[in-house]
Amino acid sequence: MTGVSQQADSGPLQRWVGMFHGKLARAGAWLFAGTLAGGVLGYVYQVVMGRMLSPQEYGVFSAMMALFAVLSAPHGTLMMVVSRKVSEYRARHDAGSTAHFYRSVSTRTMLAATVLVIFALPVAPHIQASLKSHGIGSVYALAALLWVSFPPIVNDAFLQGLQRFSWFSFSSTLRILLKLVFSVALVALGLGVAGAVGGIVLASVAGWLAALVPLYRPLAEGRGRPYRTAHLALRPVVPVLIANTAFVAMTQLDMVLVNYFFPPHEAGLYAAASVLGKAVMYLPVGIATALFPMVAERHARDESSAALLIQAVALAATLCASGAVAYFLLGDWIIESFYGASYRDAGDVLRYFGFAMMPMGLVMVAEYFLIAKGRVLFAYLFAVIAPLEMIAIYLRHDSLLTVVAIMGVCGLLLAVVGYSMLWRTYRRG
């Protein structure tokens, strides 16, 4: 009776604190630690590139990375679909299908990446002109990066689906550390933007090889065992691809448009504020990454995951709000401390960037939850709102703050509509 009474009397504060002690929070802690370490290294990388490159070159580099994020939108789709399938095999203790699925997906994705790069190479000069790059070498390095970036994603998806969260964090962090080392070396050799991109290429290859170590045992256990037909069906992949592509477009193409419409120096300032400001959106990525396989596994067992969603949203809101307030209070100091006096004016942009990115962080959590259950509600919302955001920036780019405001309004609209529809669905069910 005492235990029941205490549980019944627990207030909102106790329930809120209890959210930080569940399985999701513990798994998310591993991934958050990896995300934090990777984020610190990632921002060290961006700051070092910002100091080694001129503001004009840094603007080009940031626009190139934003374009890469859009072109590599299939990464997120591949990650989610593969991880969900691996989670199902894990729930059934089906080691044979897991091993067969790894071989099948690895082969098919590399063939698809090869075809994609072959078709992209003829338009390299046009990409160079649009990005205002001084050399074609950086564009070819971007094509190489697109090609070698698929195998590490397959490894990450299997580590996530198998719930090897500590190895997942280590693998991701290692790639960022190697990216820093290789890019700094190549830029120091005078290769400029091409060297910065080339360093990421080398890091991707090395990171892929390192991630094979934790995967060796689970894949070896499935060799020679019976397996199910394990191929990715096209029908469920397309809506997920639409959702991920539109999400990336809403959060990355702003940099491409700013680089195109604004003078090089202002584009460089926006790049600095954007790199730091968008960290708010990615603060909950560890929570979302841990949530995904747990929901997929529960869905395979026909168990409810509503409590996991509530816990994930509460954790995500806490992290995003903390980051946004920190930028609002310390934006000028953060920019000058990280990038130097030449980027001082970017502080005014960073001050509001965190709040603009908060809704997208919450949307990311809900999107992961729904896709883990085989639903794609946000795919259709993204398909409507993402083009509206691009059109608004195209028509109204009066200042850098106007661009930030447009992104914030579109993200808030997406979050309000999406969560309203999600709440109504669960209220009926």
N, C-alpha and C positions, 0 to 999 in steps of 0.2 A: 504493500500500500504506500509505503513511504516513497519508493522509487517512482511509482505512478503519479503520486501527488506532486513530487518535485518536477517531473516532466511536464505535468499539466500547468504548473505554476511558472514555468520558465517564460520569461518575458521576451519581447522582440530583440533586446540587446543580446540575451543569451543565445537565441536562435541564430542571430547574425554572426556572433563569434563562432558558434558551432559549425557554420558553413566552411570555416577555414581549417577544419580538422577532419573532413571526410576524405574518402578515397580520391575523389576528383581533385580536391585541394592538394593532397599529397602528391598525386601524379602531376598535377599542374605545377607544383613547386619544383619538381625536377626539370620540367620543361621551361618554367619561368626562369630558373637558375641558368639554364642553357641559353634561353632567349636574352636574359640580362647580360650574361658574359658575351654572347654573340653580338648583342646590341651595342655594348661598350666597345668591343673590337670593331664593329661595323662603323660606329661613329668616329672612332679613332682613324679608321681607314678614310672616311669621308673628309675628316678634318685635315689629315695628312695630304690627301689628294688636293684639297682646296688650297693648301699652302704651297704645295709643290707645283701646281698648275696655276696659271693666271686666272683671274675671275672670268675672263672670256672663255678660256679653255675649259674651266670647270663648268661653265654653263653648257658647253657642247657635250662634255662628258656626262653631265646629269641628264641632259635630254636624250643622249644615247642609251643610258641605263633605263630611262623611262620607256623608250621605244622597245628595248629588250624585254621589259616587264610585260608590255602588251603582246609582243610576238610570242612570248613564252607563256601566255595564258593557259595553254594546254597543260602546263606543269601542275597547276592547282587542280585541274580536272583529273589528271592522271593520279595525282596524290590521293584525292578523295575516293575515286572509284576503286582504285587498287587497294587502298587501305580498308575500305568497307568490305571488299571481297575477302581479303586476308583475315579480317575480324570474324567473318562468317566461318571460314575454315578453322580458325582457332577455337571458336565456340563448339565446333563439331569434332575437334581433335583430329583433323584431317591433314596429316603431314604430307601425304602423297600429293594432294591437290595443291598444297602450298608450294612445294618444290617445282611441280610442273608449271604452275602459274607464273613463277618467277622467270623460268626459261622462256615461256611464251611471251610474256609482257616485255622482257628485255629485248628480245629479237625484234618484235614488231615495232616498238618505239624507236629503236635505232634506225630501222628502215624508213619509218615515217619522218624522222628528223633529217635523214639524208635527202629525201625527196624535197622536204621543205627548204633546205639550204640551197639545193641545186636550182630551184625555181626563184630563190631570192637573189642569187648572185647577179643576174643580168640587170637588176634595178639598183645595184650598189651605187653607181654614180648619181642617181636621182636622190637616194637617201643622203649621200654626202652633201649635195646642194641644199636639201631641205634643212639639214642639221647645221649648216654653215661650218662644216668641218674643213680644215685646211688640207687634209690628206685622205686618200682612199684607204690607206692601211688600217685606220681605225674601224672603218666599215667592214673590211674583211675580217678583222679580229672579232667584231660583233657577230659575224656569220659563224665563225669557228666556235664562239661561246654558245650560240644557239644550238649547235650540233652536239657539243660535249656536255650540255647541261641536262640532258634527259636521263642518262644512267644514274646519276646521284639521286634524282627524284624517285626513281624506282626503288632504290635502296631505302630511302627515307620512308616511302609508303609502306614497305614491308616491316621496317622497324616500328613504325607507328601502329600498324595492324596487329603486330605481335606483342604490342605494349612493352617494348624494350625502350622505355622512355629515357633512361640514363644514357644508353648508347645513342639514341636519337639526338639528345642534347649535345653529346660529345662530338658526334659526326658533324652536326651543323656548325658548332663552334670552331672545330678544326678547319673547316673550309674557309671560314671568315679569317682566321688567323693566317692561313697560308695565302689567302688573297692579299692581305696586308703586306706580307713579306715579299711575295713575287711582284706585286704591282709597284711597290716602292723601289725595288731593285731595277725594274725595267724603266720606270720614269726617270730614275737617277741616271740611267744610261742615255737619256735624251730622247726617248721614244714618245714622250708626251701622252696624248690621249690614247694612242694605239698601245702604248706600254701599260697604261692603267687597265685597259680592257684585256690585254694579253695576260696580265697577271691573274685575272679572274679565270681565264681559260685553264691555266696551269693548276690553279687551286681546285677547280672542279674535277680534273682528272685525278689528282692526288687524293681528294676527298672521297671519290668513288671507290678507289682501291682500298682506302682505310675502312670504309663501311662494310666491305666484304667480310671482315674478320668476325664481327658479331653475328653475321648472317650465315656463316659457314655451318654451324652445328644444326640449326633448325632446318636448313635446306638439305643437309646431308642425311638427316633422319627420314626425309621423305623420298629419297632416291630408291627406285625399285618398288615402291609401294603403289597400290591401286590409287587412281585419281579420277576426279570428275572432269568432264570437259570444261576446261578453264580458259575461256577467251572472253574478251570484253565485248559485250553486245553494244551495237551502235546506238540503239534507241535510248537507253538510259544515260548515255554519255553526252548526247547533244545538249539537253537542257542544262546539265552541269557546266559544260563548256561555255554556254551562253552566259550563265551566271558569273563564272570566274572571269571571262573576258570583259564583261561589263563592269565588274567590280574593279578590275585592274585599270580599265579605261577611266573610270570615275576618279581613281586615286593617283594615276600616273600621267595621263595625257595632258594634264594642266601644265606640266613642265615642258612638254614638247611645244604646246601652243605659246607659252610665255617666251620660250627661246626663239620662236618664229616672229612674234609680234613686238617684243620689247627690245630695246638696245642691249648689246652684249653685257654691259656692266650690270644693268638692272636684272637681266636674266641670271647672272651669276649670284646676285643678292638673293633672288627668289629661290635659287637652287639651295643655298645655304639654309634659308628659313624652312624650305620644304623638307629637306633631309631630316632636320631636327623635329619639325612640327609633326611629321607623319609618324614619328615614334609613338605618339599617343594612340594612334589607331592600332599599332602593332603590340602594345603592351599586353592585351589579353590573348595574344596568339598562343601562348603556352597553355592557357585554360582551354581554348578552342581545340587545340591539337590533342590534348588529353581527353576532352569531352567526346570527340568524334568516334574513336574505336569503342569506348564504353557504351555509347548510345547504339552503335551498330551491333555490338554483341548482345545487348539487351533486346534490341529489335528482333534479332535472329531467334531469341528465346521467347519472343512474344511477351516481354516484360515492359512495364512503364518506365519512362525516362524523364517525366515531368519534373521531378525533384532535382535531377541533375541540371536541367535547363535553368531552373530558378537559381540554383547555387552558382552556376556559371555566369549568369547575367549579373548577379550581385557582385561577384568578384571582379568582373570586367568593368562594371560601372565605377567601382571603387578605384581601380587602377587608372582608368582613363581620366576621371575627374581629378585625381591627384596630379597627374602629369600636366593636364591643361592649366590648372591653377599655378603650378610651378613655373610654367612658361610665361603666364600672364604677369607674374610678380617679378621674374628674373630674366625676362627675354633679352633685354639689352646686354646685361652682364654675360649671359650664356653665349650669345653670338660673338661678342668681342673676345671672350676668354677662349673660345674654340677656334674661331676663324681669323681673329686679328682685326686691327683697326680699319682695314680696307673694306670690311664687310659690316661696319657699324650700323649702317642704315637698314640692314636686314632685321634688326631687333624689333622695329615697329611691326613688321610682318609676322615674326615669330610669336609676338604677344597674343595674337588672335588665332594663329594656326592650330594650336592645340584644341581649342573649343570647336573649331570647324571639323576636326577629325574625330571628335568623340562619338558622334552618331555612327560613323562607319565602323568603329571598334565594336559597338554593340550589334550592328548588323552582321558583322563577321561571325560572332558567336551564334546568332540565330541561324545563319546560313549553314554553318557546320552541323548544327543540330538537325536541321531538316534534311540535309543531304545524307546524313548518316542513317536516317529513317527512310531513305529512298524518295524523298519529296523535294520539289524544286520550286517552291513558292517564289523565292527571291529572283529566280531566273527571269520571270516575266516582269517583275517590278524593275529590275536592273535594265531590261531591254527597253523600257519606256523612259526611265529617268536619266540613264547615262547619256543618251543622245541630247536630251534637253540641257544637261550640264555643259556638254561640248558646244552646243549652239549658243548658249548664254555667254560663255567665255569668248566665243568667236565674235559675237555682236557687241558685248560690253566688256572690253578690256581697258577701261579708262585708267586703272592703276593696279598695282599688285594687290592692294587690299580688296579691291573689287573682285578679283579672281578668287581670293580666299573666301570672301563672303558668299560668292556663288557656290563654291564647293560645300560650305557649311549648310546653306539653305537646302541644297539638293540632298545632302546626306541626312539632314533632319527629316525631310519629307519622306525619304526612303525608310528611315527607322520608324517613324510614326505609323505610316501605312502598313508596313510589314509586320510590326509587332501587334497592331490592332487586328489584322487578319489572323495572325497566329493565336492571339488570345481568344478570339471568337471561335476558332476551330476547337481549341481545347475546352472551352466553356460548353460547347455542344456535346463534346465527346465524353 
